[in-house]
Amino acid sequence: MLSVLSYGRLVARAVIGGLSQTDSRDYSLVTASCGFGKDFRKGIRKKGMCYGDDACFIARHRSADVLGVADGVGGWRDYGVDPSQFSGTLMKTCERLVKEGRFVPSSPVGVLTTSYYELLQNKVPLLGSSTACIVILDRQSHRLHTANLGDSGFLVVREGEVVHRSDEQQHYFNTPFQLSIAPPGAEGAVLSDSPDAADSSTFDVQLGDIILTATDGLFDNMPDYMILQELKKLKNTNYESIQQTARSIAEQAHVLAYDPNYMSPFAQFACDNGLNVRGGKPDDITVLLSIVAEYTD
C-alpha cells in the first residue's frame, strides 16, 4: 500500500508531466495566394491582391496571422459601378487595421465590423456589395477564429481529411449574405446584411494543419475530394511548395469553370433547386493556402 507521501509524489509527477506536454511554442501561418479573374482569358488583370471582382489580404501581427477574402457582387456593373472597388477597399481596410494592431485575435467579426463602418463613413461615396471571410490564427493559444459572411469560406484539413469548415450563408439560390452600401435613398432596395450575421467559429489547430480560404469561384467548381487530391501534392511547409499547390488548385478550378459537360457543385446545387443546369460556373477565383507552422520571427 502506498503511503500518503508516496501517493502525493505520484500525483505531482503526473500533473507536472501533463503540463510539460503542453505546446508552449507560438504558431504561425505560412500562406501563398493564387487566383484568376473571370476575364483572365481576355488578358484582363488587376494589380495587387485582386482577381477580377475578388479581393484578399494576408497580414501579420505579433499576436496573430490574419487572412481575408471577399467577392464583389457583379450585379453592380449593370449600374455603372465597378464591383471590385468595394471588395478591394474592404480587404485593404481590414489589412490596415490588423497591421495597426486595432483588432482582437478572438474577434474576426470585429475586424469585419470596424472595416465596414469605416467604408460607410467614407467621405468619398463607395457603392457596392461583397461577401467576406476573415480567418485569424492566435499565435499563443493556437486557436483559429473565423467569421464568414456569404458563400466564400474555408476548410481545415488534417491528415488528408476535412476536420473543420465554414458554413455557407444564402438567402436563396445564388444569393449569398453580403455587406452592402447603397445610394442615398435606395437602402431598402439593396440586399444588405450586418457583419454580426457572419457565421463565427473557433477551432484548435495543430502543426501541419492545412487551411484553405477561398471565394465561391473555387467551391462552386471543385468538390472536396478534388481539393483533397490536390492537397496531397503538398509535401512540405516551404513557401514555394505552398505556392505551387495553390496555383495548381486555382488552375484546375479555372479549367473546370469553362467545361460545359462537367457536373460542377454549382450545377448540382442548381438542379437541387429545380433548375436544369450543367457545366462549370465561370467566375473569379481566389485561393489562399496556408500551413500551420512554428512561429519564427
C-alpha positions as CSV (number, residue, x, y, z in Angstrom):
1,M,0.0,0.0,0.0
2,L,1.3,3.4,-0.9
3,S,1.9,5.9,1.8
4,V,0.2,9.3,1.6
5,L,3.5,10.9,0.9
6,S,4.3,8.5,-2.0
7,Y,0.9,8.9,-3.4
8,G,1.3,12.7,-3.3
9,R,4.6,12.4,-5.2
10,L,3.0,10.3,-7.9
11,V,0.1,12.8,-8.4
12,A,2.6,15.7,-8.5
13,R,4.7,13.9,-11.2
14,A,1.5,13.3,-13.2
15,V,0.4,16.9,-13.1
16,I,3.9,18.2,-13.9
17,G,4.2,15.7,-16.7
18,G,0.9,16.8,-18.2
19,L,1.9,20.4,-18.0
20,S,5.2,19.7,-19.7
21,Q,3.4,18.2,-22.7
22,T,1.6,21.5,-23.4
23,D,3.0,23.1,-26.5
24,S,4.3,26.5,-25.4
25,R,5.6,27.4,-28.9
26,D,3.9,30.1,-30.9
27,Y,2.3,29.1,-34.2
28,S,2.1,31.0,-37.5
29,L,0.6,30.6,-40.9
30,V,2.8,30.2,-44.0
31,T,0.5,31.4,-46.7
32,A,0.5,31.7,-50.5
33,S,-2.2,33.1,-52.8
34,C,-3.3,32.5,-56.4
35,G,-6.3,33.3,-58.4
36,F,-7.8,34.1,-61.8
37,G,-10.3,36.8,-62.7
38,K,-13.3,35.7,-64.9
39,D,-11.8,37.9,-67.6
40,F,-8.4,36.2,-67.4
41,R,-8.8,34.6,-70.8
42,K,-9.3,38.0,-72.3
43,G,-6.0,39.1,-70.8
44,I,-7.6,41.4,-68.3
45,R,-5.8,41.5,-64.9
46,K,-5.9,43.8,-61.9
47,K,-3.0,44.9,-59.7
48,G,-2.4,43.8,-56.1
49,M,-4.3,41.2,-54.3
50,C,-7.3,41.3,-56.6
51,Y,-8.5,38.7,-59.1
52,G,-11.4,40.1,-61.1
53,D,-14.0,41.3,-58.6
54,D,-12.4,39.2,-55.8
55,A,-10.0,40.7,-53.3
56,C,-7.9,39.3,-50.5
57,F,-5.2,40.1,-47.9
58,I,-2.6,38.4,-45.8
59,A,-1.4,40.3,-42.7
60,R,0.9,39.5,-39.8
61,H,0.9,41.0,-36.4
62,R,2.9,40.0,-33.4
63,S,-0.1,38.3,-31.8
64,A,-1.7,36.7,-34.8
65,D,-1.8,35.9,-38.5
66,V,-4.9,37.2,-40.3
67,L,-6.3,36.3,-43.8
68,G,-9.3,37.5,-45.7
69,V,-11.1,37.0,-49.0
70,A,-14.1,39.0,-50.4
71,D,-16.2,38.6,-53.5
72,G,-17.6,41.7,-55.0
73,V,-21.2,41.3,-56.3
74,G,-21.1,41.6,-60.1
75,G,-24.6,42.9,-60.5
76,W,-23.4,46.4,-59.6
77,R,-21.7,46.6,-63.0
78,D,-25.2,47.0,-64.6
79,Y,-25.4,50.3,-62.8
80,G,-22.0,51.6,-63.8
81,V,-20.3,50.6,-60.5
82,D,-17.0,48.6,-60.5
83,P,-17.7,45.7,-58.1
84,S,-14.1,45.2,-57.3
85,Q,-13.8,48.7,-55.7
86,F,-16.0,47.6,-52.7
87,S,-14.4,44.2,-52.1
88,G,-10.9,45.6,-52.7
89,T,-11.4,48.6,-50.3
90,L,-12.9,46.3,-47.7
91,M,-9.9,44.0,-47.7
92,K,-7.4,46.8,-47.7
93,T,-9.1,48.3,-44.7
94,C,-9.1,45.0,-42.8
95,E,-5.4,44.6,-43.6
96,R,-4.6,48.1,-42.3
97,L,-6.5,47.6,-39.1
98,V,-4.5,44.4,-38.4
99,K,-1.2,46.0,-39.1
100,E,-2.1,48.9,-36.8
101,G,-3.0,46.4,-34.1
102,R,-6.6,47.6,-34.0
103,F,-8.1,44.2,-33.6
104,V,-8.7,41.4,-31.1
105,P,-7.5,37.9,-32.3
106,S,-10.5,36.2,-30.9
107,S,-12.9,38.5,-32.8
108,P,-12.7,38.3,-36.6
109,V,-16.3,39.8,-36.7
110,G,-14.8,42.8,-35.0
111,V,-12.3,43.3,-37.9
112,L,-15.1,43.0,-40.4
113,T,-17.4,45.3,-38.5
114,T,-14.8,48.1,-38.0
115,S,-13.8,47.9,-41.6
116,Y,-17.4,48.0,-42.9
117,Y,-18.3,51.0,-40.8
118,E,-15.2,52.8,-42.0
119,L,-16.4,52.3,-45.5
120,L,-19.9,53.6,-44.5
121,Q,-18.3,56.8,-43.1
122,N,-16.0,57.3,-46.1
123,K,-16.2,60.9,-47.4
124,V,-16.0,59.6,-51.0
125,P,-19.1,57.6,-51.8
126,L,-18.3,53.9,-52.2
127,L,-21.2,51.8,-53.6
128,G,-21.3,48.0,-53.9
129,S,-21.7,44.7,-52.1
130,S,-19.4,41.9,-51.1
131,T,-19.2,38.6,-49.3
132,A,-16.4,38.3,-46.8
133,C,-14.4,35.6,-44.9
134,I,-11.9,36.5,-42.2
135,V,-9.5,33.9,-40.6
136,I,-7.3,34.7,-37.6
137,L,-4.7,32.4,-36.0
138,D,-3.9,33.4,-32.4
139,R,-0.2,32.6,-32.1
140,Q,-0.2,31.7,-28.4
141,S,-3.5,29.9,-27.9
142,H,-3.2,28.0,-31.2
143,R,-6.8,28.8,-31.9
144,L,-8.3,29.6,-35.3
145,H,-11.0,32.2,-35.1
146,T,-13.2,32.7,-38.2
147,A,-16.1,34.8,-39.4
148,N,-17.7,34.0,-42.8
149,L,-20.5,36.1,-44.3
150,G,-21.9,34.6,-47.6
151,D,-20.6,31.9,-49.8
152,S,-16.8,32.4,-49.6
153,G,-15.3,30.2,-46.9
154,F,-12.5,28.0,-45.6
155,L,-11.5,24.4,-44.9
156,V,-9.2,23.0,-42.3
157,V,-7.5,19.8,-43.5
158,R,-5.6,17.4,-41.1
159,E,-4.1,14.1,-42.3
160,G,-6.0,14.2,-45.6
161,E,-9.4,14.9,-44.1
162,V,-11.6,18.0,-43.7
163,V,-11.8,18.4,-39.9
164,H,-13.4,21.9,-39.8
165,R,-15.1,24.2,-42.3
166,S,-17.3,27.3,-42.7
167,D,-21.0,27.2,-43.3
168,E,-22.3,28.8,-46.5
169,Q,-24.9,31.5,-46.0
170,Q,-27.5,32.0,-48.7
171,H,-30.8,34.0,-48.6
172,Y,-31.9,31.8,-51.5
173,F,-30.3,30.2,-54.5
174,N,-27.2,32.1,-55.7
175,T,-27.9,35.0,-53.4
176,P,-25.4,35.0,-50.6
177,F,-25.3,37.1,-47.5
178,Q,-23.4,40.3,-48.2
179,L,-22.2,43.6,-46.9
180,S,-23.6,46.5,-49.0
181,I,-23.6,50.3,-49.4
182,A,-26.4,51.6,-51.4
183,P,-27.0,55.0,-53.0
184,P,-28.8,57.5,-50.7
185,G,-32.5,56.8,-50.6
186,A,-32.1,53.3,-52.1
187,E,-31.0,51.5,-48.9
188,G,-34.2,49.4,-48.7
189,A,-34.0,48.3,-52.3
190,V,-30.5,46.7,-51.9
191,L,-29.9,43.4,-50.1
192,S,-27.6,44.1,-47.1
193,D,-26.6,42.1,-44.1
194,S,-25.0,43.1,-40.8
195,P,-21.4,42.0,-40.1
196,D,-22.8,40.4,-37.0
197,A,-24.7,38.0,-39.1
198,A,-21.5,36.3,-40.1
199,D,-21.1,32.6,-39.1
200,S,-18.3,32.6,-36.4
201,S,-16.3,29.7,-35.1
202,T,-13.2,28.8,-33.0
203,F,-11.1,25.7,-33.7
204,D,-7.9,24.4,-32.1
205,V,-5.3,23.8,-34.8
206,Q,-2.1,21.6,-34.8
207,L,1.2,22.0,-36.5
208,G,0.9,20.8,-40.1
209,D,-2.8,21.6,-40.4
210,I,-3.7,23.0,-43.8
211,I,-6.1,25.9,-44.1
212,L,-7.6,26.7,-47.5
213,T,-9.5,30.0,-47.7
214,A,-11.3,30.9,-50.9
215,T,-14.1,32.6,-52.7
216,D,-17.0,30.7,-54.2
217,G,-15.3,30.5,-57.6
218,L,-13.3,27.6,-56.1
219,F,-16.1,25.9,-54.1
220,D,-18.6,26.2,-57.0
221,N,-16.3,24.3,-59.3
222,M,-14.3,21.9,-57.2
223,P,-15.8,19.4,-54.7
224,D,-13.9,18.5,-51.5
225,Y,-12.5,15.2,-52.9
226,M,-10.8,17.1,-55.8
227,I,-9.4,19.7,-53.5
228,L,-8.0,17.0,-51.1
229,Q,-6.4,15.2,-54.1
230,E,-4.5,18.4,-55.0
231,L,-3.5,19.0,-51.3
232,K,-1.8,15.6,-51.3
233,K,0.8,17.1,-53.6
234,L,1.8,19.4,-50.8
235,K,4.9,17.7,-49.3
236,N,6.5,20.4,-47.0
237,T,5.9,23.7,-45.4
238,N,8.2,25.9,-47.5
239,Y,6.5,28.8,-49.3
240,E,7.4,27.6,-52.8
241,S,5.7,24.3,-52.3
242,I,2.6,26.0,-50.9
243,Q,2.5,28.5,-53.8
244,Q,2.8,25.7,-56.4
245,T,-0.1,23.8,-54.8
246,A,-2.3,26.9,-54.5
247,R,-1.7,27.6,-58.2
248,S,-2.5,24.0,-59.1
249,I,-5.8,24.2,-57.3
250,A,-6.8,27.6,-58.8
251,E,-5.8,26.4,-62.3
252,Q,-7.9,23.3,-62.1
253,A,-10.9,25.2,-60.8
254,H,-10.5,27.7,-63.6
255,V,-10.4,25.0,-66.3
256,L,-13.4,23.2,-64.8
257,A,-15.4,26.5,-64.7
258,Y,-15.4,26.5,-68.5
259,D,-16.2,22.9,-69.1
260,P,-19.8,22.7,-70.4
261,N,-20.1,19.0,-69.7
262,Y,-18.9,18.9,-66.2
263,M,-21.4,18.5,-63.4
264,S,-20.0,21.1,-61.0
265,P,-21.0,21.6,-57.4
266,F,-22.8,24.7,-58.5
267,A,-24.7,22.8,-61.3
268,Q,-25.7,20.2,-58.7
269,F,-26.9,22.9,-56.3
270,A,-28.9,24.5,-59.2
271,C,-30.5,21.1,-60.0
272,D,-31.4,20.7,-56.3
273,N,-33.2,24.0,-56.6
274,G,-35.2,22.9,-59.7
275,L,-33.0,24.4,-62.4
276,N,-31.7,22.4,-65.4
277,V,-28.1,23.4,-65.3
278,R,-24.9,21.6,-66.3
279,G,-21.3,22.7,-66.6
280,G,-18.8,24.7,-64.6
281,K,-19.5,28.2,-63.3
282,P,-17.3,30.9,-64.9
283,D,-16.3,33.1,-62.0
284,D,-13.4,34.9,-60.3
285,I,-11.3,32.5,-58.3
286,T,-9.2,33.4,-55.2
287,V,-7.3,30.8,-53.2
288,L,-5.3,31.4,-50.0
289,L,-3.4,28.3,-49.0
290,S,-1.9,28.1,-45.5
291,I,0.0,25.6,-43.4
292,V,0.3,25.9,-39.6
293,A,3.9,26.0,-38.7
294,E,6.1,27.0,-35.7
295,Y,6.5,30.8,-35.5
296,T,9.8,32.2,-36.4
297,D,10.3,36.0,-36.1
